[in-house]
Amino acid sequence: NGIVHYSVANMPGAVPRTSTMALTNVTLPYALKIANMGAEAACKADPALMKGLNVYKGKLTYKSVADAQNLEYTPAESLF
């Protein structure tokens, strides 16, 4: 269709200051929420944080990680 696709590895490395600022801008609100509310309350209040939880209280709370490692999965909601 006249379309050329290519990939450039490690694009953030080409613009380290810009990529750091971008990453900070999107992650800082989550860090502040955890700092201000505590991990449990922040996860309960924010579905995005809950989705990012991999391990809690010694249990694997992210199904894909548990499956990939052939380990037991525990839903995070059951630990709060």
C-alpha positions as CSV (number, residue, x, y, z in Angstrom):
1,N,0.0,0.0,0.0
2,G,3.0,2.3,-0.4
3,I,3.6,2.4,3.4
4,V,7.1,2.0,4.8
5,H,7.4,0.9,8.5
6,Y,10.6,0.9,10.5
7,S,11.5,0.7,14.1
8,V,14.1,2.7,16.0
9,A,15.3,1.0,19.2
10,N,15.6,3.0,22.5
11,M,14.0,6.3,21.2
12,P,13.8,7.7,24.8
13,G,17.5,7.4,25.0
14,A,17.8,9.8,22.1
15,V,16.0,12.5,24.0
16,P,16.7,11.6,27.7
17,R,15.6,14.9,29.2
18,T,12.3,15.0,27.3
19,S,11.5,11.3,28.0
20,T,12.3,11.7,31.7
21,M,10.0,14.7,32.0
22,A,7.3,12.8,30.1
23,L,7.6,9.7,32.4
24,T,7.7,11.9,35.5
25,N,4.6,13.7,34.4
26,V,2.6,10.6,34.0
27,T,3.9,8.7,37.1
28,L,4.1,11.5,39.7
29,P,0.3,11.7,40.3
30,Y,0.3,8.0,41.2
31,A,3.3,8.3,43.5
32,L,1.6,11.3,45.2
33,K,-1.6,9.4,45.6
34,I,0.2,6.5,47.2
35,A,2.2,8.8,49.5
36,N,-0.9,10.7,50.6
37,M,-3.4,7.9,50.9
38,G,-1.2,4.8,51.6
39,A,-0.9,1.9,49.2
40,E,-4.2,0.1,50.1
41,A,-6.4,3.1,50.0
42,A,-4.8,4.4,46.8
43,C,-5.3,1.0,45.0
44,K,-8.9,0.9,46.2
45,A,-9.6,4.4,45.0
46,D,-7.8,4.1,41.6
47,P,-8.4,1.1,39.3
48,A,-5.3,1.9,37.3
49,L,-3.1,1.5,40.4
50,M,-4.9,-1.8,41.2
51,K,-4.2,-3.0,37.7
52,G,-0.5,-2.3,38.1
53,L,-0.2,-4.2,41.4
54,N,2.0,-7.3,40.9
55,V,2.8,-8.5,44.4
56,Y,1.1,-7.7,47.7
57,K,1.6,-9.2,51.1
58,G,3.7,-11.9,49.6
59,K,1.1,-13.0,47.0
60,L,1.2,-12.6,43.2
61,T,-1.7,-10.3,42.4
62,Y,-1.1,-10.0,38.6
63,K,-2.5,-13.0,36.8
64,S,-0.2,-12.9,33.8
65,V,2.9,-12.8,36.0
66,A,1.6,-15.7,38.1
67,D,0.8,-17.7,34.9
68,A,4.1,-17.0,33.3
69,Q,6.0,-18.1,36.4
70,N,3.6,-21.0,37.0
71,L,2.8,-19.7,40.5
72,E,-0.4,-19.2,42.5
73,Y,-2.4,-16.2,41.6
74,T,-4.3,-14.2,44.3
75,P,-6.7,-11.4,43.3
76,A,-5.5,-8.2,45.0
77,E,-9.1,-7.3,46.0
78,S,-9.1,-10.4,48.3
79,L,-6.1,-9.1,50.2
80,F,-7.6,-5.7,51.2
